[in-house]
């Protein structure tokens, strides 16, 4: 979790640096454009042209004219300065266009940072428990006792799975079909079945009367150990690896193991009553 927080902070800092750098570059370009425009206009100002009379020269000529009573040649007065054109809005501070541009860049940076943080959080392995990790679901003896008393598998919400009994007399057939953590659990007397139907993903409930798992969505049916019996399901229920640590059943939900193919029936368990679906 600390690594996710650090990643979020780094992404946000990079986004802020990018926005600040872009804004500074835009301001520098606008300022240089304004300086160049001012110099160009000053060069074209008639008051700066050569040969124009200054104010002091005009006053001196007027004094001489009054004293002598004669006309004194006075250099032609310069024409009045042309009105200055309005300054370009791009050179005056932060314009509305700049504001919207920077806002768009900032929002894009924040959105990108949030998306990156969410992606890291989704892909980061779950180390604090919950679905996607190894889950301790209870003592093996207690689970088997509860199953025998209620005649139904134990549902574990945290693992999103059913813990069903596996008969020891069927292990020889199971070894021809199953491997790894699934077979390890069967040898301990249990199997962990993923709650989702392999047809279209509906949650599959347990039917006490038929002693099968029966999907209410499209009628797929599985026996007590999740092997497909009927319906549109393309295989048996998917499952998880199981281990027993100190007498406690541990379900590894980090990997969903594909269910057995159609036709698999290692236990020979058939329907024991009316269907629920």
Secondary structure, 3 states (H helix, E strand, C coil): CHHHHHHHHHHHHHHHHHHHHHHHHHHHHHHHHHHHHHHHHHHCCHHHCCCCCCHHHHHHHHHHHHHHCCCCCCCCCCCCCCCCCCCCHHHCCCCHHHHHHHHHHHHHHHHHHHHHHHHHHHHCCCCCCCCCCEEEEEEHHHHHHHHHHHCCCEEECCCCEEEEECCHHHHHHHHHHCCHHHHHHHHHCEEEEECECCCCCCECEEECCCCEEECCCCCCEECCCCCEEECCCCECCCEEEEEEECCEEEEEEEEEECCCECCCCCCCCCCCCCCCC
